[in-house]
Amino acid sequence: MSKKHAFETRMSHAGRAGTHAHGFVNPAVHRGSTVLFENCEARRDGAAKRYEQFMTYGTQGGPTHYALEDVIAEIEGGTRATIVGTGLAAVMVPLLAYLKSGDHCLMPDSVYGPARNLANTLMKGWGIETEFYDPAIDEAGMAALIKPNTKVVYTESPGSHTFELQDIPAIARAAHARGAKVLMDNTWGIHTFMPFQHGVDVSIQALTKYVSGHSDILLGSVCVNSEEDWQIVRSTASLLGQFASPDDVYLALRGVRTMPLRLKHQFASSLEVARWFEAQPQVLRVLHPGLPSHPQHALFARDFTGGCSLFGVVFQPRYSIEDVFKFINALEFFGIGASWGGYESLALPTTGFVTRTAGTGDFGGPMARIHIGLEDVGDLCADLAQGLTKMG
């Protein structure tokens, strides 16, 4: 489909047979482990074909997987994507694709907690050194951190708990000048930040979140923009035995059809609720990149065309984390859960649950993370107002 068409139109039609194909609207669910061939010669001769056209076993995916891979590449502005079982698997696959024993990796101090755990445990045990850096680093600062053995500069913008934005083009220039690959967890910025236009080599998505939209599946994707990176990433996923259930892939294809509308609505609602929080006396500041008060709002205005529904709130320092617990426990419409991006609103304490090791963890007061779903904003603000009254 042509790029001239609007995003909503492309998401309604990508990965489908078309409007004039006889049959059902949605692609079929193809399940299977064994792939049969007409004869031995066909199996032998097929080995010379492109990876996805030559299936020898079900773990290599099938037509249902390929449809979603095409859709994700369309969303991210890349050329190829591979689907894996979880968002964390999407983090792991490219890290292990580009790093080996003796290599050095740079990660932002605001990185997704399980990615930090992966770096500090398995990767460390395999002889890979990870250094955590200030997410607000500039080009010169990044250049100074890169060593001769630095192979990956990992980014996440904004961080999914504390919402610092990163200057991705500047970081990418510094990394590429020294031969390092730039990986990015782009889950917060799905569709609204086009990673390959800003120097990213590999874009990571937790499809569990906005692509699913209904809090009922676990999936991830790894998207690239070059054939070289595609071969590296795809072969690593295969070597690791990464696979996603075709039933979950089907649900993701169904969810993506309404994602443009959900994203737009939830981002607008999140801004309205964030502005409401800014006016409350219990609140020190709100960590939402879309607000002019955000420290890196200029980067948001420069690089993003919109946003999503997740942001942070810093309460006045007179409050304790126990007061934040009281606030969240009192809420009626906000579930206490971690996996954002669904249709339902969520609230989660941040203070005490986030590790920072590069001296970037002082925000002035106890914090909470808020996810805004599809509920009425008036109802949500009224619920939040009554919750604030329960704080000490």
C-alpha positions in Angstrom: 0.0 0.0 0.0 1.3 3.5 -0.9 2.8 5.6 1.9 0.6 8.5 0.6 -2.4 6.9 2.3 -3.2 7.9 5.8 -2.0 5.7 8.7 -5.6 4.7 9.6 -6.2 3.5 6.0 -2.9 1.5 6.0 -3.7 -0.1 9.3 -7.1 -1.2 8.0 -5.7 -2.9 4.9 -2.1 -3.9 5.6 -1.5 -7.7 5.9 -4.8 -8.6 4.2 -5.6 -10.1 0.8 -7.4 -7.0 -0.3 -11.0 -5.8 -0.8 -11.6 -7.7 -4.0 -10.4 -11.1 -2.9 -13.1 -13.7 -2.4 -13.2 -14.9 1.2 -13.2 -13.7 4.7 -12.0 -10.2 5.7 -9.3 -11.4 8.1 -6.4 -13.7 7.3 -6.6 -17.3 8.5 -4.8 -18.7 11.5 -2.2 -21.1 10.2 -1.1 -23.6 12.9 1.5 -26.3 12.4 4.8 -27.8 13.3 5.5 -30.1 10.3 6.0 -28.6 6.9 5.5 -31.1 4.0 7.1 -31.1 0.6 6.0 -32.7 -2.6 9.3 -34.5 -3.0 12.9 -34.5 -1.7 14.1 -32.4 -4.7 11.6 -29.7 -3.8 12.9 -29.5 -0.3 16.5 -29.4 -1.5 15.9 -26.8 -4.2 13.8 -24.6 -1.9 16.9 -24.0 0.4 18.1 -21.4 -2.1 14.9 -19.3 -1.7 14.4 -16.4 0.7 13.9 -17.3 4.3 10.2 -16.8 4.7 9.4 -18.6 1.4 11.2 -21.7 2.4 9.7 -23.2 5.6 11.0 -26.5 6.9 9.5 -26.3 10.4 6.7 -24.5 12.1 9.1 -22.3 14.3 10.0 -20.4 11.2 6.5 -19.0 11.1 3.8 -19.2 8.5 1.3 -17.0 6.6 -0.3 -15.6 9.7 3.1 -14.5 11.1 4.2 -13.0 7.8 1.1 -10.9 7.6 1.8 -9.4 11.1 5.5 -8.9 10.2 4.5 -6.9 7.2 2.2 -4.7 9.3 4.8 -4.0 11.9 7.4 -3.1 9.2 4.7 -0.7 7.9 4.1 0.8 11.3 7.8 1.3 12.1 8.8 2.5 8.7 11.3 -0.4 8.2 11.7 -3.1 5.6 11.5 -6.3 7.6 10.2 -7.5 11.0 10.3 -10.7 13.0 7.7 -11.7 15.6 8.7 -13.2 18.9 6.9 -14.5 22.0 7.2 -11.5 24.3 8.4 -7.9 24.6 11.4 -9.1 26.6 12.2 -11.6 23.9 12.2 -8.7 21.4 14.8 -7.0 23.7 16.9 -10.1 24.1 17.1 -11.2 20.4 18.9 -8.1 19.0 21.2 -7.7 22.0 22.4 -11.3 21.6 22.6 -10.8 17.8 25.1 -8.0 18.0 27.0 -8.8 21.2 29.5 -11.5 22.2 31.9 -12.2 25.0 34.4 -9.3 25.4 32.0 -6.7 23.9 30.8 -3.5 25.6 27.2 -2.3 25.6 25.8 1.1 26.6 22.3 1.3 28.1 20.3 4.3 29.4 19.9 4.4 33.2 16.1 4.7 32.6 16.0 1.4 30.7 13.1 -1.1 31.1 13.8 -3.1 34.3 13.9 -6.6 32.7 16.4 -5.3 30.1 18.6 -4.1 32.9 18.3 -7.5 34.6 19.2 -9.3 31.4 22.4 -7.1 31.1 23.4 -7.6 34.7 22.8 -11.4 34.8 23.0 -13.5 31.7 24.9 -11.0 29.6 27.4 -10.4 32.4 27.8 -14.1 32.8 28.6 -14.4 29.1 31.4 -11.9 29.3 29.5 -8.9 27.9 30.1 -5.6 29.8 27.1 -3.2 30.1 27.6 0.4 31.2 24.5 2.5 32.2 24.5 6.1 31.1 22.5 9.3 31.7 19.5 9.1 29.3 19.8 12.9 28.8 23.3 12.5 27.3 24.4 14.6 24.3 26.4 13.7 21.3 29.8 14.6 22.8 29.0 12.8 26.0 28.0 9.6 24.1 31.1 9.8 22.0 33.2 9.9 25.1 31.6 6.7 26.5 32.1 4.6 23.4 35.0 2.2 23.7 36.8 0.3 20.9 34.8 -2.8 21.9 31.4 -1.0 22.1 29.1 -2.8 19.7 25.7 -1.7 20.8 24.2 1.6 22.0 20.8 0.7 23.5 18.2 3.4 23.8 14.7 3.8 25.1 12.9 7.1 24.6 11.1 7.9 26.8 12.0 5.6 29.7 8.9 3.6 30.6 8.9 4.6 34.3 10.6 8.1 34.5 10.0 9.4 30.9 13.2 11.0 30.1 13.5 11.6 26.3 16.7 10.9 24.5 18.3 12.8 21.6 18.2 9.7 19.4 19.7 11.4 16.2 22.7 12.8 18.3 23.3 9.4 20.0 23.0 7.6 16.6 25.6 9.9 15.0 28.1 9.3 17.8 27.4 5.5 17.7 27.7 5.1 14.0 30.8 7.2 13.7 32.5 4.6 15.9 30.9 1.5 14.4 28.3 0.7 17.0 24.7 -0.4 16.3 21.8 1.6 17.7 19.0 -0.4 19.2 15.8 1.3 20.5 12.9 0.2 22.6 10.2 2.2 20.7 7.1 0.8 22.5 6.0 4.2 23.9 6.5 5.9 20.5 4.9 3.3 18.3 3.8 5.1 15.1 4.5 8.5 16.5 8.4 8.2 16.5 9.8 6.8 13.2 13.0 5.2 14.4 14.8 4.7 11.1 14.4 8.3 10.1 16.4 9.2 13.2 19.3 6.8 12.9 18.1 3.7 14.7 19.3 0.4 13.3 16.9 -2.0 15.2 13.5 -1.1 16.6 12.0 -3.1 19.4 8.2 -3.3 20.2 6.2 -4.9 22.9 3.2 -5.8 20.8 1.6 -6.9 24.1 0.7 -3.3 24.5 -0.9 -1.0 21.9 -0.9 -3.5 19.0 -2.8 -5.9 21.1 -4.8 -3.2 22.9 -6.8 -5.6 25.0 -4.4 -6.9 27.6 -4.8 -10.5 26.6 -1.7 -11.6 24.6 2.1 -11.5 24.9 4.1 -10.7 21.8 7.1 -8.7 20.7 8.7 -7.6 17.4 12.1 -6.7 16.1 12.1 -4.4 13.0 15.1 -3.5 10.8 15.7 -1.3 7.8 18.5 -3.2 6.0 19.0 -6.7 4.6 22.2 -7.1 6.5 20.5 -6.4 9.9 17.6 -8.6 8.8 19.8 -11.6 8.3 21.5 -11.1 11.6 18.3 -10.6 13.7 16.3 -13.3 12.0 19.0 -15.9 12.2 19.5 -15.1 15.9 15.8 -15.4 16.6 15.8 -18.8 14.9 18.9 -20.0 16.8 17.2 -19.1 20.1 14.1 -21.0 19.1 11.9 -17.8 19.3 8.4 -18.4 18.2 5.0 -16.8 18.7 1.7 -18.6 18.8 -0.3 -18.0 15.6 -3.4 -17.5 17.7 -1.8 -14.6 19.5 -0.5 -13.3 16.1 -4.1 -13.4 14.8 -5.3 -11.4 17.8 -2.5 -8.8 17.3 -3.6 -8.5 13.6 -7.1 -7.9 14.9 -6.0 -5.3 17.5 -3.9 -3.3 15.1 -6.9 -2.4 13.0 -8.2 -0.1 15.8 -4.8 0.9 17.1 -4.7 4.3 15.3 -8.0 5.4 16.9 -7.1 4.1 20.3 -3.6 5.7 20.2 -5.1 9.1 19.2 -7.8 9.0 21.8 -5.7 7.7 24.7 -2.9 10.2 24.0 -5.4 13.1 24.1 -7.0 11.7 27.2 -3.5 11.3 28.9 -2.7 15.0 28.2 -6.0 16.1 29.7 -5.4 14.0 32.8 -1.7 15.1 33.0 -2.8 18.8 32.9 -5.3 18.0 35.7 -2.5 16.5 37.8 -0.4 19.6 37.3 -3.1 21.7 39.0 -3.3 19.5 42.1 -1.5 20.8 45.3 -0.3 17.3 46.2 1.7 17.1 42.9 5.3 18.4 42.5 5.5 17.8 38.8 4.1 15.6 36.0 6.5 13.5 33.8 4.6 13.6 30.4 6.7 14.4 27.3 3.7 16.0 25.7 3.6 18.8 28.4 5.6 22.0 27.9 6.8 21.6 31.4 8.7 18.4 30.6 12.5 18.9 30.6 12.9 17.5 27.1 9.6 18.7 25.6 11.6 20.4 22.8 12.8 16.9 21.7 9.3 15.6 21.8 8.1 18.5 19.6 11.0 17.9 17.2 10.9 14.1 16.8 7.4 12.9 17.7 4.1 13.3 15.8 2.1 12.3 18.9 2.4 10.0 21.9 0.7 7.4 23.9 -1.2 7.1 27.2 1.6 6.5 29.8 3.2 9.1 32.0 4.5 9.7 35.5 3.5 11.8 38.5 5.9 13.1 41.2 4.2 14.0 44.5 5.3 16.6 46.9 8.3 15.5 49.0 6.2 15.7 52.2 4.5 12.5 51.1 5.9 9.0 51.6 5.6 6.0 49.4 3.0 4.7 51.8 0.9 7.7 51.0 1.2 6.9 47.4 0.0 3.4 48.2 -3.0 4.8 49.9 -3.8 7.0 46.9 -3.6 4.1 44.4 -5.4 1.6 46.7 -8.4 4.0 46.8 -8.9 4.2 43.1 -11.9 2.6 41.5 -11.2 2.7 37.8 -7.4 2.2 37.9 -6.1 -1.3 38.1 -2.8 -1.9 39.9 -0.9 -3.6 37.1 2.3 -3.2 35.0 1.4 -4.0 31.4 0.2 -0.8 29.9 -1.2 -0.1 26.5 -4.6 -1.8 26.9 -8.0 -0.2 27.0 -8.1 0.0 30.8 -6.5 2.6 33.1 -3.7 1.6 35.4 -1.7 3.1 38.3 1.5 1.8 39.8 3.9 3.1 42.5 7.3 3.8 40.9 9.5 4.8 43.9 11.1 1.7 45.4 10.6 -0.3 42.2 13.1 1.3 39.8 16.8 0.8 39.9 19.2 3.7 38.9 22.9 3.4 39.0 24.2 6.3 37.0 23.2 9.1 39.4 20.0 10.0 37.5 17.4 8.8 40.0 16.4 11.9 42.1 13.0 13.3 41.1 12.2 15.3 44.2 9.4 13.1 45.7 7.7 9.8 45.6 6.3 8.8 42.2 3.6 6.8 40.5 3.1 5.7 36.9 -0.3 6.3 35.3 -1.8 4.7 32.2 -5.0 6.2 30.7 -7.4 3.8 29.0 -10.6 4.4 27.1 -12.7 5.5 30.1 -14.3 8.9 30.2 -11.8 11.5 31.3 -14.2 13.2 33.7 -14.8 9.9 35.5 -11.1 9.3 35.7 -10.3 12.7 37.1 -13.1 12.4 39.7 -11.7 9.0 40.7 -8.1 10.4 41.0 -9.4 13.4 43.0 -11.0 11.2 45.6 -7.9 9.0 45.7 -5.7 12.1 46.5 -7.8 12.8 49.5 -6.6 9.6 51.0 -3.0 10.7 51.1 -1.6 11.7 54.5 
